[in-house]
Amino acid sequence: MDTWLRSAIDYIGSWIEFQQRTIGQPDVIVAFAHRGETVAEHAFGLANLDTGEKLTPRHRFRIASHSKSFTSPAS
């Protein structure tokens, strides 16, 4: 993996953790693809606030039309 990409992925992880503490977002999952391969997957926060179960990259969310805002600029 390119050095710049590893640095960017590391920075994004710390930025997400900061945002979670700042605004109280309970969970976030991100994945990064580069040249057709998944190069990183990270989960931050909790899958279940009641039980304290930690979120993993294997958890899935229903995102419905929210993905349109990401897909549109990429087209």
mmCIF file of the N, C-alpha and C atoms, coordinates in Angstrom:
data_MODEL
# 
_entry.id   MODEL 
# 
loop_
_atom_site.group_PDB 
_atom_site.id 
_atom_site.type_symbol 
_atom_site.label_atom_id 
_atom_site.label_alt_id 
_atom_site.label_comp_id 
_atom_site.label_asym_id 
_atom_site.label_entity_id 
_atom_site.label_seq_id 
_atom_site.pdbx_PDB_ins_code 
_atom_site.Cartn_x 
_atom_site.Cartn_y 
_atom_site.Cartn_z 
_atom_site.occupancy 
_atom_site.B_iso_or_equiv 
_atom_site.pdbx_formal_charge 
_atom_site.auth_seq_id 
_atom_site.auth_comp_id 
_atom_site.auth_asym_id 
_atom_site.auth_atom_id 
_atom_site.pdbx_PDB_model_num 
ATOM 1   N N  . MET A 1 1  ? 0.855   -1.171 0.000   1.00 0.00 ? 1  MET A N  1 
ATOM 2   C CA . MET A 1 1  ? 0.000   0.000  0.000   1.00 0.00 ? 1  MET A CA 1 
ATOM 3   C C  . MET A 1 1  ? 0.903   1.237  0.000   1.00 0.00 ? 1  MET A C  1 
ATOM 4   N N  . ASP A 1 2  ? 0.471   2.250  -0.724  1.00 0.00 ? 2  ASP A N  1 
ATOM 5   C CA . ASP A 1 2  ? 1.219   3.500  -0.783  1.00 0.00 ? 2  ASP A CA 1 
ATOM 6   C C  . ASP A 1 2  ? 1.308   4.144  0.597   1.00 0.00 ? 2  ASP A C  1 
ATOM 7   N N  . THR A 1 3  ? 2.435   4.775  0.882   1.00 0.00 ? 3  THR A N  1 
ATOM 8   C CA . THR A 1 3  ? 2.653   5.417  2.175   1.00 0.00 ? 3  THR A CA 1 
ATOM 9   C C  . THR A 1 3  ? 1.617   6.494  2.451   1.00 0.00 ? 3  THR A C  1 
ATOM 10  N N  . TRP A 1 4  ? 1.294   7.296  1.432   1.00 0.00 ? 4  TRP A N  1 
ATOM 11  C CA . TRP A 1 4  ? 0.319   8.381  1.626   1.00 0.00 ? 4  TRP A CA 1 
ATOM 12  C C  . TRP A 1 4  ? -1.040  7.828  2.009   1.00 0.00 ? 4  TRP A C  1 
ATOM 13  N N  . LEU A 1 5  ? -1.405  6.673  1.426   1.00 0.00 ? 5  LEU A N  1 
ATOM 14  C CA . LEU A 1 5  ? -2.710  6.087  1.714   1.00 0.00 ? 5  LEU A CA 1 
ATOM 15  C C  . LEU A 1 5  ? -2.764  5.574  3.147   1.00 0.00 ? 5  LEU A C  1 
ATOM 16  N N  . ARG A 1 6  ? -1.719  4.916  3.598   1.00 0.00 ? 6  ARG A N  1 
ATOM 17  C CA . ARG A 1 6  ? -1.679  4.415  4.985   1.00 0.00 ? 6  ARG A CA 1 
ATOM 18  C C  . ARG A 1 6  ? -1.803  5.588  5.958   1.00 0.00 ? 6  ARG A C  1 
ATOM 19  N N  . SER A 1 7  ? -1.094  6.690  5.682   1.00 0.00 ? 7  SER A N  1 
ATOM 20  C CA . SER A 1 7  ? -1.166  7.869  6.555   1.00 0.00 ? 7  SER A CA 1 
ATOM 21  C C  . SER A 1 7  ? -2.576  8.447  6.571   1.00 0.00 ? 7  SER A C  1 
ATOM 22  N N  . ALA A 1 8  ? -3.207  8.506  5.409   1.00 0.00 ? 8  ALA A N  1 
ATOM 23  C CA . ALA A 1 8  ? -4.573  9.048  5.324   1.00 0.00 ? 8  ALA A CA 1 
ATOM 24  C C  . ALA A 1 8  ? -5.557  8.179  6.093   1.00 0.00 ? 8  ALA A C  1 
ATOM 25  N N  . ILE A 1 9  ? -5.440  6.872  5.955   1.00 0.00 ? 9  ILE A N  1 
ATOM 26  C CA . ILE A 1 9  ? -6.339  5.954  6.663   1.00 0.00 ? 9  ILE A CA 1 
ATOM 27  C C  . ILE A 1 9  ? -6.146  6.081  8.172   1.00 0.00 ? 9  ILE A C  1 
ATOM 28  N N  . ASP A 1 10 ? -4.899  6.171  8.615   1.00 0.00 ? 10 ASP A N  1 
ATOM 29  C CA . ASP A 1 10 ? -4.636  6.338  10.048  1.00 0.00 ? 10 ASP A CA 1 
ATOM 30  C C  . ASP A 1 10 ? -5.228  7.649  10.562  1.00 0.00 ? 10 ASP A C  1 
ATOM 31  N N  . TYR A 1 11 ? -5.089  8.714  9.794   1.00 0.00 ? 11 TYR A N  1 
ATOM 32  C CA . TYR A 1 11 ? -5.634  10.011 10.203  1.00 0.00 ? 11 TYR A CA 1 
ATOM 33  C C  . TYR A 1 11 ? -7.157  9.963  10.278  1.00 0.00 ? 11 TYR A C  1 
ATOM 34  N N  . ILE A 1 12 ? -7.797  9.365  9.298   1.00 0.00 ? 12 ILE A N  1 
ATOM 35  C CA . ILE A 1 12 ? -9.262  9.300  9.279   1.00 0.00 ? 12 ILE A CA 1 
ATOM 36  C C  . ILE A 1 12 ? -9.780  8.564  10.505  1.00 0.00 ? 12 ILE A C  1 
ATOM 37  N N  . GLY A 1 13 ? -9.097  7.502  10.903  1.00 0.00 ? 13 GLY A N  1 
ATOM 38  C CA . GLY A 1 13 ? -9.504  6.769  12.107  1.00 0.00 ? 13 GLY A CA 1 
ATOM 39  C C  . GLY A 1 13 ? -9.471  7.640  13.347  1.00 0.00 ? 13 GLY A C  1 
ATOM 40  N N  . SER A 1 14 ? -8.400  8.415  13.512  1.00 0.00 ? 14 SER A N  1 
ATOM 41  C CA . SER A 1 14 ? -8.331  9.286  14.690  1.00 0.00 ? 14 SER A CA 1 
ATOM 42  C C  . SER A 1 14 ? -9.341  10.426 14.596  1.00 0.00 ? 14 SER A C  1 
ATOM 43  N N  . TRP A 1 15 ? -9.607  10.910 13.395  1.00 0.00 ? 15 TRP A N  1 
ATOM 44  C CA . TRP A 1 15 ? -10.606 11.966 13.206  1.00 0.00 ? 15 TRP A CA 1 
ATOM 45  C C  . TRP A 1 15 ? -12.001 11.453 13.574  1.00 0.00 ? 15 TRP A C  1 
ATOM 46  N N  . ILE A 1 16 ? -12.322 10.239 13.146  1.00 0.00 ? 16 ILE A N  1 
ATOM 47  C CA . ILE A 1 16 ? -13.625 9.665  13.470  1.00 0.00 ? 16 ILE A CA 1 
ATOM 48  C C  . ILE A 1 16 ? -13.779 9.498  14.984  1.00 0.00 ? 16 ILE A C  1 
ATOM 49  N N  . GLU A 1 17 ? -12.748 8.998  15.652  1.00 0.00 ? 17 GLU A N  1 
ATOM 50  C CA . GLU A 1 17 ? -12.816 8.850  17.108  1.00 0.00 ? 17 GLU A CA 1 
ATOM 51  C C  . GLU A 1 17 ? -13.024 10.201 17.786  1.00 0.00 ? 17 GLU A C  1 
ATOM 52  N N  . PHE A 1 18 ? -12.356 11.243 17.298  1.00 0.00 ? 18 PHE A N  1 
ATOM 53  C CA . PHE A 1 18 ? -12.546 12.586 17.840  1.00 0.00 ? 18 PHE A CA 1 
ATOM 54  C C  . PHE A 1 18 ? -13.993 13.045 17.641  1.00 0.00 ? 18 PHE A C  1 
ATOM 55  N N  . GLN A 1 19 ? -14.532 12.829 16.453  1.00 0.00 ? 19 GLN A N  1 
ATOM 56  C CA . GLN A 1 19 ? -15.912 13.233 16.169  1.00 0.00 ? 19 GLN A CA 1 
ATOM 57  C C  . GLN A 1 19 ? -16.895 12.487 17.059  1.00 0.00 ? 19 GLN A C  1 
ATOM 58  N N  . GLN A 1 20 ? -16.640 11.224 17.303  1.00 0.00 ? 20 GLN A N  1 
ATOM 59  C CA . GLN A 1 20 ? -17.523 10.449 18.180  1.00 0.00 ? 20 GLN A CA 1 
ATOM 60  C C  . GLN A 1 20 ? -17.555 11.047 19.577  1.00 0.00 ? 20 GLN A C  1 
ATOM 61  N N  . ARG A 1 21 ? -16.402 11.386 20.102  1.00 0.00 ? 21 ARG A N  1 
ATOM 62  C CA . ARG A 1 21 ? -16.350 11.986 21.448  1.00 0.00 ? 21 ARG A CA 1 
ATOM 63  C C  . ARG A 1 21 ? -17.018 13.360 21.454  1.00 0.00 ? 21 ARG A C  1 
ATOM 64  N N  . THR A 1 22 ? -16.833 14.118 20.394  1.00 0.00 ? 22 THR A N  1 
ATOM 65  C CA . THR A 1 22 ? -17.333 15.493 20.339  1.00 0.00 ? 22 THR A CA 1 
ATOM 66  C C  . THR A 1 22 ? -18.853 15.549 20.211  1.00 0.00 ? 22 THR A C  1 
ATOM 67  N N  . ILE A 1 23 ? -19.421 14.738 19.299  1.00 0.00 ? 23 ILE A N  1 
ATOM 68  C CA . ILE A 1 23 ? -20.862 14.837 19.043  1.00 0.00 ? 23 ILE A CA 1 
ATOM 69  C C  . ILE A 1 23 ? -21.663 13.672 19.604  1.00 0.00 ? 23 ILE A C  1 
ATOM 70  N N  . GLY A 1 24 ? -20.974 12.689 20.174  1.00 0.00 ? 24 GLY A N  1 
ATOM 71  C CA . GLY A 1 24 ? -21.684 11.577 20.798  1.00 0.00 ? 24 GLY A CA 1 
ATOM 72  C C  . GLY A 1 24 ? -22.262 10.569 19.807  1.00 0.00 ? 24 GLY A C  1 
ATOM 73  N N  . GLN A 1 25 ? -21.690 10.476 18.617  1.00 0.00 ? 25 GLN A N  1 
ATOM 74  C CA . GLN A 1 25 ? -22.134 9.492  17.626  1.00 0.00 ? 25 GLN A CA 1 
ATOM 75  C C  . GLN A 1 25 ? -21.818 8.097  18.160  1.00 0.00 ? 25 GLN A C  1 
ATOM 76  N N  . PRO A 1 26 ? -22.806 7.196  18.275  1.00 0.00 ? 26 PRO A N  1 
ATOM 77  C CA . PRO A 1 26 ? -22.548 5.905  18.907  1.00 0.00 ? 26 PRO A CA 1 
ATOM 78  C C  . PRO A 1 26 ? -21.768 4.907  18.047  1.00 0.00 ? 26 PRO A C  1 
ATOM 79  N N  . ASP A 1 27 ? -21.867 4.993  16.719  1.00 0.00 ? 27 ASP A N  1 
ATOM 80  C CA . ASP A 1 27 ? -21.213 3.964  15.922  1.00 0.00 ? 27 ASP A CA 1 
ATOM 81  C C  . ASP A 1 27 ? -20.908 4.430  14.507  1.00 0.00 ? 27 ASP A C  1 
ATOM 82  N N  . VAL A 1 28 ? -19.806 3.911  13.979  1.00 0.00 ? 28 VAL A N  1 
ATOM 83  C CA . VAL A 1 28 ? -19.391 4.203  12.610  1.00 0.00 ? 28 VAL A CA 1 
ATOM 84  C C  . VAL A 1 28 ? -18.601 3.008  12.093  1.00 0.00 ? 28 VAL A C  1 
ATOM 85  N N  . ILE A 1 29 ? -18.885 2.610  10.864  1.00 0.00 ? 29 ILE A N  1 
ATOM 86  C CA . ILE A 1 29 ? -18.066 1.606  10.180  1.00 0.00 ? 29 ILE A CA 1 
ATOM 87  C C  . ILE A 1 29 ? -17.590 2.233  8.880   1.00 0.00 ? 29 ILE A C  1 
ATOM 88  N N  . VAL A 1 30 ? -16.297 2.095  8.592   1.00 0.00 ? 30 VAL A N  1 
ATOM 89  C CA . VAL A 1 30 ? -15.744 2.601  7.339   1.00 0.00 ? 30 VAL A CA 1 
ATOM 90  C C  . VAL A 1 30 ? -14.900 1.515  6.683   1.00 0.00 ? 30 VAL A C  1 
ATOM 91  N N  . ALA A 1 31 ? -14.871 1.550  5.378   1.00 0.00 ? 31 ALA A N  1 
ATOM 92  C CA . ALA A 1 31 ? -14.020 0.654  4.608   1.00 0.00 ? 31 ALA A CA 1 
ATOM 93  C C  . ALA A 1 31 ? -13.381 1.478  3.501   1.00 0.00 ? 31 ALA A C  1 
ATOM 94  N N  . PHE A 1 32 ? -12.152 1.143  3.174   1.00 0.00 ? 32 PHE A N  1 
ATOM 95  C CA . PHE A 1 32 ? -11.418 1.858  2.146   1.00 0.00 ? 32 PHE A CA 1 
ATOM 96  C C  . PHE A 1 32 ? -10.989 0.875  1.063   1.00 0.00 ? 32 PHE A C  1 
ATOM 97  N N  . ALA A 1 33 ? -11.268 1.237  -0.172  1.00 0.00 ? 33 ALA A N  1 
ATOM 98  C CA . ALA A 1 33 ? -10.854 0.428  -1.313  1.00 0.00 ? 33 ALA A CA 1 
ATOM 99  C C  . ALA A 1 33 ? -9.866  1.241  -2.136  1.00 0.00 ? 33 ALA A C  1 
ATOM 100 N N  . HIS A 1 34 ? -8.839  0.562  -2.625  1.00 0.00 ? 34 HIS A N  1 
ATOM 101 C CA . HIS A 1 34 ? -7.820  1.207  -3.455  1.00 0.00 ? 34 HIS A CA 1 
ATOM 102 C C  . HIS A 1 34 ? -7.422  0.233  -4.551  1.00 0.00 ? 34 HIS A C  1 
ATOM 103 N N  . ARG A 1 35 ? -7.586  0.685  -5.787  1.00 0.00 ? 35 ARG A N  1 
ATOM 104 C CA . ARG A 1 35 ? -7.245  -0.153 -6.952  1.00 0.00 ? 35 ARG A CA 1 
ATOM 105 C C  . ARG A 1 35 ? -7.975  -1.490 -6.930  1.00 0.00 ? 35 ARG A C  1 
ATOM 106 N N  . GLY A 1 36 ? -9.251  -1.428 -6.555  1.00 0.00 ? 36 GLY A N  1 
ATOM 107 C CA . GLY A 1 36 ? -10.104 -2.604 -6.594  1.00 0.00 ? 36 GLY A CA 1 
ATOM 108 C C  . GLY A 1 36 ? -9.995  -3.549 -5.415  1.00 0.00 ? 36 GLY A C  1 
ATOM 109 N N  . GLU A 1 37 ? -9.196  -3.215 -4.418  1.00 0.00 ? 37 GLU A N  1 
ATOM 110 C CA . GLU A 1 37 ? -9.044  -4.074 -3.248  1.00 0.00 ? 37 GLU A CA 1 
ATOM 111 C C  . GLU A 1 37 ? -9.407  -3.319 -1.979  1.00 0.00 ? 37 GLU A C  1 
ATOM 112 N N  . THR A 1 38 ? -10.058 -4.010 -1.060  1.00 0.00 ? 38 THR A N  1 
ATOM 113 C CA . THR A 1 38 ? -10.329 -3.421 0.244   1.00 0.00 ? 38 THR A CA 1 
ATOM 114 C C  . THR A 1 38 ? -9.010  -3.400 1.008   1.00 0.00 ? 38 THR A C  1 
ATOM 115 N N  . VAL A 1 39 ? -8.568  -2.193 1.385   1.00 0.00 ? 39 VAL A N  1 
ATOM 116 C CA . VAL A 1 39 ? -7.275  -2.064 2.063   1.00 0.00 ? 39 VAL A CA 1 
ATOM 117 C C  . VAL A 1 39 ? -7.421  -1.850 3.567   1.00 0.00 ? 39 VAL A C  1 
ATOM 118 N N  . ALA A 1 40 ? -8.610  -1.478 4.016   1.00 0.00 ? 40 ALA A N  1 
ATOM 119 C CA . ALA A 1 40 ? -8.814  -1.287 5.452   1.00 0.00 ? 40 ALA A CA 1 
ATOM 120 C C  . ALA A 1 40 ? -10.303 -1.298 5.770   1.00 0.00 ? 40 ALA A C  1 
ATOM 121 N N  . GLU A 1 41 ? -10.629 -1.849 6.925   1.00 0.00 ? 41 GLU A N  1 
ATOM 122 C CA . GLU A 1 41 ? -11.990 -1.820 7.471   1.00 0.00 ? 41 GLU A CA 1 
ATOM 123 C C  . GLU A 1 41 ? -11.866 -1.501 8.954   1.00 0.00 ? 41 GLU A C  1 
ATOM 124 N N  . HIS A 1 42 ? -12.675 -0.554 9.413   1.00 0.00 ? 42 HIS A N  1 
ATOM 125 C CA . HIS A 1 42 ? -12.622 -0.184 10.822  1.00 0.00 ? 42 HIS A CA 1 
ATOM 126 C C  . HIS A 1 42 ? -14.034 0.011  11.359  1.00 0.00 ? 42 HIS A C  1 
ATOM 127 N N  . ALA A 1 43 ? -14.228 -0.373 12.592  1.00 0.00 ? 43 ALA A N  1 
ATOM 128 C CA . ALA A 1 43 ? -15.500 -0.146 13.280  1.00 0.00 ? 43 ALA A CA 1 
ATOM 129 C C  . ALA A 1 43 ? -15.208 0.632  14.558  1.00 0.00 ? 43 ALA A C  1 
ATOM 130 N N  . PHE A 1 44 ? -16.019 1.633  14.819  1.00 0.00 ? 44 PHE A N  1 
ATOM 131 C CA . PHE A 1 44 ? -15.854 2.482  15.990  1.00 0.00 ? 44 PHE A CA 1 
ATOM 132 C C  . PHE A 1 44 ? -17.170 2.515  16.746  1.00 0.00 ? 44 PHE A C  1 
ATOM 133 N N  . GLY A 1 45 ? -17.118 2.320  18.034  1.00 0.00 ? 45 GLY A N  1 
ATOM 134 C CA . GLY A 1 45 ? -18.321 2.469  18.842  1.00 0.00 ? 45 GLY A CA 1 
ATOM 135 C C  . GLY A 1 45 ? -18.974 1.153  19.213  1.00 0.00 ? 45 GLY A C  1 
ATOM 136 N N  . LEU A 1 46 ? -20.276 1.249  19.460  1.00 0.00 ? 46 LEU A N  1 
ATOM 137 C CA . LEU A 1 46 ? -21.032 0.115  19.975  1.00 0.00 ? 46 LEU A CA 1 
ATOM 138 C C  . LEU A 1 46 ? -22.108 -0.339 18.999  1.00 0.00 ? 46 LEU A C  1 
ATOM 139 N N  . ALA A 1 47 ? -22.298 -1.648 18.927  1.00 0.00 ? 47 ALA A N  1 
ATOM 140 C CA . ALA A 1 47 ? -23.372 -2.213 18.119  1.00 0.00 ? 47 ALA A CA 1 
ATOM 141 C C  . ALA A 1 47 ? -24.692 -2.171 18.888  1.00 0.00 ? 47 ALA A C  1 
ATOM 142 N N  . ASN A 1 48 ? -24.594 -2.277 20.204  1.00 0.00 ? 48 ASN A N  1 
ATOM 143 C CA . ASN A 1 48 ? -25.782 -2.268 21.042  1.00 0.00 ? 48 ASN A CA 1 
ATOM 144 C C  . ASN A 1 48 ? -25.502 -1.421 22.271  1.00 0.00 ? 48 ASN A C  1 
ATOM 145 N N  . LEU A 1 49 ? -26.193 -0.295 22.367  1.00 0.00 ? 49 LEU A N  1 
ATOM 146 C CA . LEU A 1 49 ? -25.960 0.615  23.481  1.00 0.00 ? 49 LEU A CA 1 
ATOM 147 C C  . LEU A 1 49 ? -26.396 0.020  24.815  1.00 0.00 ? 49 LEU A C  1 
ATOM 148 N N  . ASP A 1 50 ? -27.412 -0.842 24.799  1.00 0.00 ? 50 ASP A N  1 
ATOM 149 C CA . ASP A 1 50 ? -27.920 -1.436 26.040  1.00 0.00 ? 50 ASP A CA 1 
ATOM 150 C C  . ASP A 1 50 ? -26.964 -2.470 26.626  1.00 0.00 ? 50 ASP A C  1 
ATOM 151 N N  . THR A 1 51 ? -26.397 -3.315 25.752  1.00 0.00 ? 51 THR A N  1 
ATOM 152 C CA . THR A 1 51 ? -25.522 -4.388 26.235  1.00 0.00 ? 51 THR A CA 1 
ATOM 153 C C  . THR A 1 51 ? -24.047 -4.013 26.224  1.00 0.00 ? 51 THR A C  1 
ATOM 154 N N  . GLY A 1 52 ? -23.688 -2.944 25.503  1.00 0.00 ? 52 GLY A N  1 
ATOM 155 C CA . GLY A 1 52 ? -22.292 -2.547 25.397  1.00 0.00 ? 52 GLY A CA 1 
ATOM 156 C C  . GLY A 1 52 ? -21.508 -3.355 24.381  1.00 0.00 ? 52 GLY A C  1 
ATOM 157 N N  . GLU A 1 53 ? -22.209 -4.140 23.557  1.00 0.00 ? 53 GLU A N  1 
ATOM 158 C CA . GLU A 1 53 ? -21.539 -4.945 22.531  1.00 0.00 ? 53 GLU A CA 1 
ATOM 159 C C  . GLU A 1 53 ? -20.785 -4.027 21.564  1.00 0.00 ? 53 GLU A C  1 
ATOM 160 N N  . LYS A 1 54 ? -19.503 -4.329 21.351  1.00 0.00 ? 54 LYS A N  1 
ATOM 161 C CA . LYS A 1 54 ? -18.688 -3.518 20.460  1.00 0.00 ? 54 LYS A CA 1 
ATOM 162 C C  . LYS A 1 54 ? -19.047 -3.783 18.994  1.00 0.00 ? 54 LYS A C  1 
ATOM 163 N N  . LEU A 1 55 ? -18.959 -2.742 18.204  1.00 0.00 ? 55 LEU A N  1 
ATOM 164 C CA . LEU A 1 55 ? -19.213 -2.815 16.769  1.00 0.00 ? 55 LEU A CA 1 
ATOM 165 C C  . LEU A 1 55 ? -18.007 -3.436 16.072  1.00 0.00 ? 55 LEU A C  1 
ATOM 166 N N  . THR A 1 56 ? -18.255 -4.264 15.065  1.00 0.00 ? 56 THR A N  1 
ATOM 167 C CA . THR A 1 56 ? -17.184 -4.841 14.250  1.00 0.00 ? 56 THR A CA 1 
ATOM 168 C C  . THR A 1 56 ? -17.469 -4.533 12.781  1.00 0.00 ? 56 THR A C  1 
ATOM 169 N N  . PRO A 1 57 ? -16.473 -4.653 11.909  1.00 0.00 ? 57 PRO A N  1 
ATOM 170 C CA . PRO A 1 57 ? -16.725 -4.432 10.485  1.00 0.00 ? 57 PRO A CA 1 
ATOM 171 C C  . PRO A 1 57 ? -17.731 -5.418 9.882   1.00 0.00 ? 57 PRO A C  1 
ATOM 172 N N  . ARG A 1 58 ? -18.051 -6.496 10.579  1.00 0.00 ? 58 ARG A N  1 
ATOM 173 C CA . ARG A 1 58 ? -19.014 -7.494 10.073  1.00 0.00 ? 58 ARG A CA 1 
ATOM 174 C C  . ARG A 1 58 ? -20.463 -7.096 10.334  1.00 0.00 ? 58 ARG A C  1 
ATOM 175 N N  . HIS A 1 59 ? -20.700 -6.131 11.208  1.00 0.00 ? 59 HIS A N  1 
ATOM 176 C CA . HIS A 1 59 ? -22.068 -5.657 11.428  1.00 0.00 ? 59 HIS A CA 1 
ATOM 177 C C  . HIS A 1 59 ? -22.552 -4.948 10.167  1.00 0.00 ? 59 HIS A C  1 
ATOM 178 N N  . ARG A 1 60 ? -23.843 -5.033 9.921   1.00 0.00 ? 60 ARG A N  1 
ATOM 179 C CA . ARG A 1 60 ? -24.427 -4.406 8.735   1.00 0.00 ? 60 ARG A CA 1 
ATOM 180 C C  . ARG A 1 60 ? -25.537 -3.455 9.151   1.00 0.00 ? 60 ARG A C  1 
ATOM 181 N N  . PHE A 1 61 ? -25.678 -2.386 8.344   1.00 0.00 ? 61 PHE A N  1 
ATOM 182 C CA . PHE A 1 61 ? -26.705 -1.382 8.581   1.00 0.00 ? 61 PHE A CA 1 
ATOM 183 C C  . PHE A 1 61 ? -27.544 -1.223 7.329   1.00 0.00 ? 61 PHE A C  1 
ATOM 184 N N  . ARG A 1 62 ? -28.789 -0.890 7.508   1.00 0.00 ? 62 ARG A N  1 
ATOM 185 C CA . ARG A 1 62 ? -29.645 -0.532 6.382   1.00 0.00 ? 62 ARG A CA 1 
ATOM 186 C C  . ARG A 1 62 ? -29.413 0.947  6.134   1.00 0.00 ? 62 ARG A C  1 
ATOM 187 N N  . ILE A 1 63 ? -28.882 1.281  4.938   1.00 0.00 ? 63 ILE A N  1 
ATOM 188 C CA . ILE A 1 63 ? -28.553 2.679  4.667   1.00 0.00 ? 63 ILE A CA 1 
ATOM 189 C C  . ILE A 1 63 ? -29.516 3.343  3.696   1.00 0.00 ? 63 ILE A C  1 
ATOM 190 N N  . ALA A 1 64 ? -30.361 2.545  3.019   1.00 0.00 ? 64 ALA A N  1 
ATOM 191 C CA . ALA A 1 64 ? -31.381 3.075  2.111   1.00 0.00 ? 64 ALA A CA 1 
ATOM 192 C C  . ALA A 1 64 ? -30.785 4.102  1.154   1.00 0.00 ? 64 ALA A C  1 
ATOM 193 N N  . SER A 1 65 ? -31.387 5.259  1.036   1.00 0.00 ? 65 SER A N  1 
ATOM 194 C CA . SER A 1 65 ? -30.957 6.262  0.066   1.00 0.00 ? 65 SER A CA 1 
ATOM 195 C C  . SER A 1 65 ? -29.791 7.120  0.541   1.00 0.00 ? 65 SER A C  1 
ATOM 196 N N  . HIS A 1 66 ? -29.298 6.895  1.746   1.00 0.00 ? 66 HIS A N  1 
ATOM 197 C CA . HIS A 1 66 ? -28.192 7.705  2.245   1.00 0.00 ? 66 HIS A CA 1 
ATOM 198 C C  . HIS A 1 66 ? -26.933 7.556  1.396   1.00 0.00 ? 66 HIS A C  1 
ATOM 199 N N  . SER A 1 67 ? -26.772 6.411  0.751   1.00 0.00 ? 67 SER A N  1 
ATOM 200 C CA . SER A 1 67 ? -25.569 6.201  -0.060  1.00 0.00 ? 67 SER A CA 1 
ATOM 201 C C  . SER A 1 67 ? -25.560 7.067  -1.319  1.00 0.00 ? 67 SER A C  1 
ATOM 202 N N  . LYS A 1 68 ? -26.690 7.599  -1.722  1.00 0.00 ? 68 LYS A N  1 
ATOM 203 C CA . LYS A 1 68 ? -26.736 8.449  -2.919  1.00 0.00 ? 68 LYS A CA 1 
ATOM 204 C C  . LYS A 1 68 ? -25.847 9.676  -2.767  1.00 0.00 ? 68 LYS A C  1 
ATOM 205 N N  . SER A 1 69 ? -25.770 10.216 -1.574  1.00 0.00 ? 69 SER A N  1 
ATOM 206 C CA . SER A 1 69 ? -24.947 11.416 -1.373  1.00 0.00 ? 69 SER A CA 1 
ATOM 207 C C  . SER A 1 69 ? -23.455 11.115 -1.555  1.00 0.00 ? 69 SER A C  1 
ATOM 208 N N  . PHE A 1 70 ? -23.044 9.855  -1.385  1.00 0.00 ? 70 PHE A N  1 
ATOM 209 C CA . PHE A 1 70 ? -21.650 9.471  -1.616  1.00 0.00 ? 70 PHE A CA 1 
ATOM 210 C C  . PHE A 1 70 ? -21.425 9.077  -3.068  1.00 0.00 ? 70 PHE A C  1 
ATOM 211 N N  . THR A 1 71 ? -22.389 8.400  -3.649  1.00 0.00 ? 71 THR A N  1 
ATOM 212 C CA . THR A 1 71 ? -22.246 7.903  -5.004  1.00 0.00 ? 71 THR A CA 1 
ATOM 213 C C  . THR A 1 71 ? -22.283 9.026  -6.028  1.00 0.00 ? 71 THR A C  1 
ATOM 214 N N  . SER A 1 72 ? -23.131 9.993  -5.828  1.00 0.00 ? 72 SER A N  1 
ATOM 215 C CA . SER A 1 72 ? -23.297 11.088 -6.785  1.00 0.00 ? 72 SER A CA 1 
ATOM 216 C C  . SER A 1 72 ? -21.999 11.829 -7.088  1.00 0.00 ? 72 SER A C  1 
ATOM 217 N N  . PRO A 1 73 ? -21.242 12.286 -6.073  1.00 0.00 ? 73 PRO A N  1 
ATOM 218 C CA . PRO A 1 73 ? -19.993 12.997 -6.387  1.00 0.00 ? 73 PRO A CA 1 
ATOM 219 C C  . PRO A 1 73 ? -18.953 12.089 -7.029  1.00 0.00 ? 73 PRO A C  1 
ATOM 220 N N  . ALA A 1 74 ? -19.041 10.792 -6.792  1.00 0.00 ? 74 ALA A N  1 
ATOM 221 C CA . ALA A 1 74 ? -18.038 9.863  -7.342  1.00 0.00 ? 74 ALA A CA 1 
ATOM 222 C C  . ALA A 1 74 ? -18.296 9.534  -8.804  1.00 0.00 ? 74 ALA A C  1 
ATOM 223 N N  . SER A 1 75 ? -19.496 9.845  -9.290  1.00 0.00 ? 75 SER A N  1 
ATOM 224 C CA . SER A 1 75 ? -19.838 9.493  -10.679 1.00 0.00 ? 75 SER A CA 1 
ATOM 225 C C  . SER A 1 75 ? -19.219 10.426 -11.679 1.00 0.00 ? 75 SER A C  1 
# 
